[in-house]
Amino acid sequence: MATAPTAGVVASIGSQVGETAANPFMVLANTTSLVLHGTIGEADVAKLKLGQVANVTVDAVGGTTKMTGRVTSLDPVATIQQGVPVYGIDVTIDLPNAQVKPGMTGTANVVIASKQGVLIVPNLAIRSTGGKRYLQILKNGEAVDTDVTFGIANDTVTEVTTGVAEGDLVVLPAARPTSSNNPRGGGGFGGGGGPVIVGR
């Protein structure tokens, strides 16, 4: 009787009794430690290192099912996919959801940096002129261009380290008109959109 060195689920059987033992007889899948295999572009690979935490979602079990993982492998050399250099990356999922099965697809967002209790504004509020980024702050009913210093950011918000205070009202840029019958942006505050509050 043959005994596997580790526990797992039989994923496939490649041989039959009596055949020459030239190929793997059986493949066992370890469902208690799953790895998400993916690629990342050359512009981002320098930001990554082994051990970084990632937030993982798996399409088949719903995007609201959040899991965490850690970067456990980074290819040292790029491969070319559709003419673009990419690097292989493995993220091992911590305590995977019981619904997650080998072969499913998912997404891992690696946490590059994290801060708590900082002032943040929506990315939509950030304006740019001549390569300089700034905010418009509502003061005495007027939108005032304000020089600020930005910190770390994600897909939705950006940290502001200087130039604003908690509770300040930041004016959002006006939405572009969607009809030729309405050539001007809506809202007051110097043609901007509604204000949002600087918060933590």
KEVO-182393 format. One record per residue (C-alpha): residue in three letters; x, y, z. Coordinates in steps of 0.02 Angstrom, whole numbers. Example, Ala and Ser with C-alpha at 12.3 -4.5 7.8 and 13.67 -1.06 7.14 Angstrom:
% KEVO-182393
residuo:px:py:pz
ALA:615:-225:390
SER:684:-53:357
This chain:
% KEVO-182393
residuo:px:py:pz
MET:0:0:0
ALA:66:171:-49
THR:45:316:71
ALA:55:500:21
PRO:177:605:122
THR:45:742:148
ALA:-143:755:156
GLY:-238:816:4
VAL:-377:789:-121
VAL:-351:676:-273
ALA:-348:793:-422
SER:-307:667:-558
ILE:-250:488:-588
GLY:-129:467:-731
SER:-98:279:-735
GLN:-188:116:-716
VAL:-140:-40:-619
GLY:-14:-142:-718
GLU:56:3:-820
THR:241:46:-818
ALA:280:172:-682
ALA:351:303:-798
ASN:230:447:-768
PRO:157:518:-608
PHE:24:399:-547
MET:-81:523:-450
VAL:-89:710:-419
LEU:-141:770:-246
ALA:-206:948:-222
ASN:-174:1032:-54
THR:-333:1133:-26
THR:-277:1201:143
SER:-139:1309:67
LEU:-186:1387:-100
VAL:-73:1495:-208
LEU:-130:1628:-330
HIS:-14:1631:-482
GLY:-7:1793:-580
THR:100:1921:-670
ILE:146:2102:-639
GLY:217:2235:-754
GLU:395:2300:-749
ALA:338:2470:-684
ASP:275:2392:-522
VAL:391:2247:-488
ALA:521:2355:-400
LYS:389:2401:-269
LEU:362:2220:-219
LYS:456:2108:-100
LEU:430:1939:-21
GLY:316:1939:130
GLN:209:2087:82
VAL:24:2070:125
ALA:-106:2060:-14
ASN:-295:2074:-14
VAL:-365:1930:-116
THR:-533:1909:-201
VAL:-588:1757:-301
ASP:-715:1786:-439
ALA:-811:1624:-418
VAL:-852:1653:-233
GLY:-900:1836:-252
GLY:-798:1995:-244
THR:-861:2032:-69
THR:-772:1879:2
LYS:-609:1954:64
MET:-455:1851:103
THR:-276:1897:139
GLY:-115:1822:77
ARG:71:1854:64
VAL:191:1870:-80
THR:291:1709:-78
SER:377:1711:-247
LEU:437:1841:-374
ASP:520:1795:-537
PRO:694:1873:-552
VAL:684:1879:-742
ALA:543:1944:-851
THR:451:1844:-982
ILE:368:1920:-1135
GLN:179:1908:-1150
GLN:99:1988:-1303
GLY:256:2091:-1328
VAL:258:2158:-1150
PRO:384:2107:-1015
VAL:300:2039:-857
TYR:360:1955:-698
GLY:279:1804:-619
ILE:215:1824:-441
ASP:142:1699:-316
VAL:28:1750:-173
THR:-7:1615:-43
ILE:-181:1636:30
ASP:-197:1635:220
LEU:-335:1517:278
PRO:-428:1511:112
ASN:-617:1514:107
ALA:-688:1338:100
GLN:-775:1381:-65
VAL:-611:1422:-152
LYS:-551:1278:-260
PRO:-390:1247:-358
GLY:-403:1317:-535
MET:-516:1465:-493
THR:-463:1640:-546
GLY:-441:1788:-432
THR:-357:1955:-399
ALA:-225:2003:-272
ASN:-195:2185:-224
VAL:-28:2197:-137
VAL:-18:2323:5
ILE:137:2428:-34
ALA:117:2546:114
SER:-10:2574:252
LYS:-44:2717:373
GLN:-177:2744:504
GLY:-259:2906:561
VAL:-199:3014:416
LEU:-295:3150:322
ILE:-363:3089:156
VAL:-456:3161:7
PRO:-539:3074:-141
ASN:-424:3057:-291
LEU:-560:3143:-391
ALA:-528:3303:-291
ILE:-346:3318:-347
ARG:-318:3448:-483
SER:-165:3467:-594
THR:-99:3615:-693
GLY:70:3614:-778
GLY:118:3455:-688
LYS:81:3532:-517
ARG:-51:3448:-410
TYR:-159:3548:-288
LEU:-331:3557:-207
GLN:-469:3688:-207
ILE:-525:3727:-30
LEU:-691:3815:6
LYS:-655:3971:110
ASN:-790:4101:147
GLY:-894:4034:4
GLU:-752:4044:-123
ALA:-647:3904:-199
VAL:-463:3941:-164
ASP:-321:3850:-252
THR:-215:3777:-111
ASP:-40:3705:-116
VAL:-33:3541:-22
THR:86:3396:2
PHE:22:3224:-45
GLY:76:3059:33
ILE:33:2880:-8
ALA:-119:2838:-114
ASN:-227:2695:-172
ASP:-357:2679:-310
THR:-485:2792:-223
VAL:-403:2909:-96
THR:-239:3000:-66
GLU:-155:3054:95
VAL:-128:3241:122
THR:16:3282:240
THR:17:3473:236
GLY:-92:3616:175
VAL:-262:3562:242
ALA:-343:3527:409
GLU:-471:3399:461
GLY:-643:3465:422
ASP:-590:3578:276
LEU:-707:3574:127
VAL:-624:3519:-35
VAL:-710:3567:-198
LEU:-728:3428:-325
PRO:-699:3469:-509
ALA:-859:3493:-607
ALA:-918:3348:-711
ARG:-895:3373:-897
PRO:-1056:3413:-990
THR:-1135:3264:-1076
SER:-1244:3364:-1196
SER:-1207:3505:-1319
ASN:-1362:3592:-1248
ASN:-1272:3614:-1081
PRO:-1101:3687:-1123
ARG:-1058:3742:-946
GLY:-1015:3639:-794
GLY:-1143:3639:-656
GLY:-1132:3692:-476
GLY:-1063:3842:-385
PHE:-898:3856:-297
GLY:-808:3932:-445
GLY:-877:3808:-572
GLY:-831:3655:-469
GLY:-935:3513:-405
GLY:-998:3488:-228
PRO:-876:3496:-84
VAL:-813:3348:17
ILE:-743:3353:193
VAL:-560:3315:227
GLY:-562:3168:348
ARG:-465:3024:419
